[in-house]
């Protein structure tokens, strides 16, 4: 009886692993094949080394009678890498610290890499937008009983200062 062993899984990126074939047949001959993976070492042993995702077929031959048995092992990849993109607006004079990064005060794109819960890379791209604050000072004359609309300015939640001086006169 032949056994290709437990399936294997690469975490995050493909690497190298050893398959664990076996047989209850004395002096059995082993041969591993694949059409979509790669056997890097010892394809004619019970325990070959593979370095690619794929389906691996173990063929075991009984040297006494030529009987053949087959079993399959699968090597997969856990693609637990993650990424996110975000735009963060701040006001001039403020700072923002992206996850896993350092405090920033200048507009631009900031990329940080930190391991996620699976131990794979988590790429975080932050587009930092720095909004200006504005300050205006105006003088207006209005007639007694008149009115003037105040231009309250607020840009992307950045407080701006608008100062107005009024002189009331008679007509």
C-alpha positions as CSV (number, residue, x, y, z in Angstrom):
1,X,0.0,0.0,0.0
2,X,1.3,3.5,-0.9
3,X,0.7,6.8,0.9
4,X,1.7,10.2,-0.4
5,X,1.5,11.7,3.1
6,X,-0.1,14.9,4.3
7,X,-0.8,17.7,2.0
8,X,1.5,20.7,2.5
9,X,0.9,24.4,2.5
10,X,3.3,27.3,2.0
11,X,2.4,30.4,4.1
12,X,2.6,33.8,2.4
13,X,5.2,32.9,-0.3
14,X,6.3,29.6,-2.0
15,X,9.3,28.1,-0.4
16,X,10.6,24.5,-0.1
17,X,9.1,21.5,1.6
18,X,9.6,17.8,1.8
19,X,6.8,15.4,0.8
20,X,6.3,12.3,3.1
21,X,5.6,9.3,0.9
22,X,5.6,5.8,2.3
23,X,4.7,2.2,1.4
24,X,4.1,-1.0,3.3
25,X,5.7,-2.9,0.4
26,X,9.2,-4.1,1.2
27,X,11.9,-2.6,-1.1
28,X,9.3,-0.5,-2.9
29,X,10.4,1.8,-5.7
30,X,9.2,5.4,-5.5
31,X,8.7,7.9,-8.3
32,X,7.1,11.3,-7.9
33,X,5.7,13.3,-10.8
34,X,4.0,16.6,-11.3
35,X,2.5,18.5,-14.2
36,X,2.1,21.9,-12.5
37,X,4.7,21.9,-9.6
38,X,8.4,21.4,-9.4
39,X,10.4,18.6,-7.8
40,X,13.8,20.1,-6.9
41,X,15.5,17.1,-5.2
42,X,15.1,13.3,-5.0
43,X,12.1,12.6,-7.3
44,X,12.8,8.8,-7.0
45,X,12.7,8.7,-3.2
46,X,9.9,8.5,-0.6
47,X,10.7,12.1,0.5
48,X,11.4,14.4,-2.4
49,X,11.8,18.2,-2.0
50,X,9.4,20.4,-3.9
51,X,9.5,24.2,-4.3
52,X,6.3,25.1,-6.0
53,X,2.6,24.9,-5.6
54,X,1.1,21.9,-7.4
55,X,-0.3,18.4,-7.5
56,X,2.3,15.7,-6.9
57,X,1.6,12.0,-7.7
58,X,3.5,9.3,-6.0
59,X,3.9,6.0,-7.9
60,X,5.0,3.0,-5.9
61,X,6.2,-0.1,-7.7
62,X,6.5,-3.6,-6.1
63,X,9.8,-4.9,-7.3
64,X,8.7,-8.6,-7.0
65,X,5.6,-8.5,-9.1
66,X,5.6,-5.1,-10.8
67,X,2.3,-4.1,-9.2
68,X,1.8,-0.3,-9.1
69,X,-0.1,1.9,-6.7
70,X,-0.6,5.7,-6.8
71,X,-1.5,8.4,-4.3
72,X,-1.5,12.2,-4.6
73,X,-0.3,15.0,-2.4
74,X,-1.2,18.7,-2.9
75,X,1.0,21.7,-2.1
76,X,-0.9,24.9,-1.8
77,X,-0.2,28.5,-1.0
78,X,-2.0,30.5,1.7
79,X,-2.2,33.9,0.2
80,X,-2.7,35.8,3.4
81,X,-0.9,38.9,2.2
82,X,-3.2,41.9,2.5
83,X,-3.1,45.5,1.4
84,X,-5.2,48.7,1.9
85,X,-5.3,52.2,0.5
86,X,-6.6,55.3,2.3
87,X,-6.6,59.0,1.9
88,X,-6.1,61.1,5.1
89,X,-6.8,64.9,5.1
90,X,-5.1,67.0,7.8
91,X,-4.8,70.7,8.3
92,X,-1.6,72.6,7.9
93,X,0.4,72.4,11.2
94,X,-1.1,69.0,12.1
95,X,0.6,65.6,11.8
96,X,-0.6,62.1,11.0
97,X,1.1,58.8,11.9
98,X,0.3,56.0,9.4
99,X,0.0,52.5,10.9
100,X,3.5,51.1,11.5
101,X,5.0,54.4,10.3
102,X,6.3,57.7,11.7
103,X,4.5,61.0,12.2
104,X,4.2,62.9,8.9
105,X,3.3,66.6,8.2
106,X,4.0,66.8,4.5
107,X,1.5,65.8,1.8
108,X,2.5,62.6,-0.1
109,X,2.2,58.9,-0.4
110,X,3.5,56.8,2.5
111,X,3.8,53.0,2.3
112,X,4.3,50.8,5.3
113,X,4.7,47.1,5.6
114,X,3.7,45.3,8.8
115,X,3.0,41.6,9.4
116,X,-0.7,40.7,9.6
117,X,-2.3,38.1,11.8
118,X,-1.1,35.3,9.5
119,X,2.5,36.5,9.6
120,X,2.4,37.7,6.0
121,X,3.0,41.2,4.7
122,X,0.3,43.7,5.1
123,X,1.0,46.7,2.8
124,X,-0.7,50.0,3.8
125,X,-0.6,52.9,1.4
126,X,-1.6,56.2,2.9
127,X,-2.2,59.3,0.7
128,X,-1.7,62.3,3.0
129,X,-3.4,65.5,2.0
130,X,-2.5,68.7,3.8
131,X,-5.2,71.4,3.6
132,X,-4.4,75.0,4.0
133,X,-6.0,77.3,6.6
134,X,-7.0,80.8,5.6
135,X,-7.0,84.1,7.4
136,X,-8.7,87.2,6.0
137,X,-9.2,90.7,7.4
138,X,-11.7,93.1,5.9
139,X,-13.3,96.4,6.7
140,X,-16.9,97.1,5.7
141,X,-19.1,100.1,5.9
142,X,-22.8,99.6,6.3
143,X,-25.7,101.9,6.7
144,X,-27.7,102.2,9.9
145,X,-30.1,99.3,10.0
146,X,-28.2,97.5,7.1
147,X,-26.7,94.1,7.1
148,X,-23.7,92.3,5.6
149,X,-23.4,88.5,5.1
150,X,-20.3,87.1,6.9
151,X,-18.2,84.7,4.7
152,X,-17.5,81.9,7.2
153,X,-14.9,79.8,5.7
154,X,-14.1,76.2,6.6
155,X,-11.9,74.1,4.3
156,X,-11.9,70.3,4.8
157,X,-12.6,70.8,8.5
158,X,-9.6,73.1,8.9
159,X,-10.6,76.2,10.9
160,X,-10.0,79.5,9.1
161,X,-10.0,82.9,10.7
162,X,-12.1,85.7,9.2
163,X,-11.9,89.1,10.9
164,X,-14.3,91.9,10.0
165,X,-14.6,95.5,11.2
166,X,-17.8,97.3,10.7
167,X,-18.6,101.1,10.7
168,X,-22.2,102.0,10.9
169,X,-23.2,105.3,9.4
170,X,-26.3,107.4,8.9
171,X,-27.8,108.2,5.5
